[in-house]
Amino acid sequence: MNILVVRLSALGDVAMTIPAIYSCAKTWPAYTFHVLTTAFCAQLFIQPPKNVQVHTLQKPVSTWKMLRQLQQMDIDVVADLHNVLRSWVIDLYYTLKGKRVAILQKQRKERHRILKRHQETATPFTQRYFDVFQHLGLATTPQFTSLFPIPPAIPQGWEKTSEERWIGIAPFARYRNKTYPLERMREVVEQLAALPHTHVFLFGAKGQEAAQLQQWTAIGQQVTSLAGQLPLAEELALMTHLDVMVTMDSSNMHLASLVGTRVVSIWGSTTPACGFLGWQQHTDDALCRHLGCQPCTIAGSENCKKGNLVCMDIAPQEIVSHLKRML
């Protein structure tokens, strides 16, 4: 049986699907799982099970070209892990052909309860991806631990001594109200760099983020910016050697989770109640003020409704103290 799995974007969301896809593929080795995603997100599918094939969708591409590409796969059932307009086109196409289709449930009523009543989500998004396969009769239990079952070598140019502690810092998020103030995060980096036998690695994207983080390397030789320096696979390989990663509610939280690295996450307009905590991460490591106004959005936005981002009023020393207790 050929199973089409659709998740087109974004990087962090695609990362969250991998534990379910890999686990299901291992449970059903006689079936072939055809994953449709973007070329950039396809880089995440490292060491997949042998029955997982990744197909990339180039942007922009017409709906007709997309369907022509899919016709070559002889699909039997569809797992729509995206539930957006573009995936609906695929769903309708295969429904009209008499194929079974299961679609990710975004549970918008539950989202309303989270925002208005601040109730905890009943089903984390990582579990909802498993549920889609369950609806197709492909029940499975989680079997995923890491993209690298065998820890990879440290990328060339780096060595880690037995007494050294490596801490990753990924200070950026897509939206302003999910981003810890950069001037305060720099204080965190300064305090960590002052600890003995500690090296801080900074993670971010090319361009403006890389330029910002390069300035932080002036703190000392114990601080290194990797922003835009490594291919994604090598960046993930280095993450496996971190003792801990500090992130926002962002794609880097999910990337570190995929390689089994413990994450201390910082939450502002969103909270773990929204269902986006990283795979196998713990709420004890999610730093959140749990104010009456939190969460105010499910996925983030540019503006704070109160105008003061008080939800991000977390002292740098609180973050450093949490890391010290962990290490």
C-alpha angles and dihedrals in degrees: 000000000000116000121195113211115194124199114138104175168053116025097237093043092050089049090057091057095057099080089055095043095047093043093049092046091053091048093051104035093163091064127076119227114207109197116201114200141128123290092248095050091045088074088074094068096090119167094353122184112276092253094058117095120184119212120191126218113210119219126264102026130152120247089243093054090047092054092045089055090051094049089070092064101064092223121202102182136009129222107195105198093171110051099198134127095273094050090046088063089057091045092052092047093055094039089057088051089056096252124143115253129189120190131203110256110227090186097214093184089058089050089056090054091050094052099038101034100021093232122163116257113256095217125031113223092246088061093046090063089056088050092058090059089044089058089055091054092257099121115178142162123232111276100160121111106153145346084240110052086180111043109250125231118270109265113266115279097037133092129180122205122214092250095047124103119208118203123186122210120195103177101174135085132177094253130048095229090057093051122093109229107275095222089058093045089054087057088054090052091048092052093047093047089055092060116098119258092007128132122188121208118197120212128198146119130283120274121024096008092051091049091051094049093046088062089056092059086074086077088082148296089283089072122076128177116216094176108138092349103104137043111253093255092054092045089054090047091055091048089062089065095052117107089213140350124218114207146153122241086289145116092278090063088058094042092054090046091054091060095045097253118148113245132206103201128195118213131198124151089007126048135192086265087077089069101245102111111137122267110284092352121139129239088224087070093049107097108209133149093217093215123178090256094053125137101025095164137023100221104014137260139211098252135061112223090217092044096227107076089226088163088071094053093117115140117240088230090059090058093045092047091052090052092048091054090051095048 
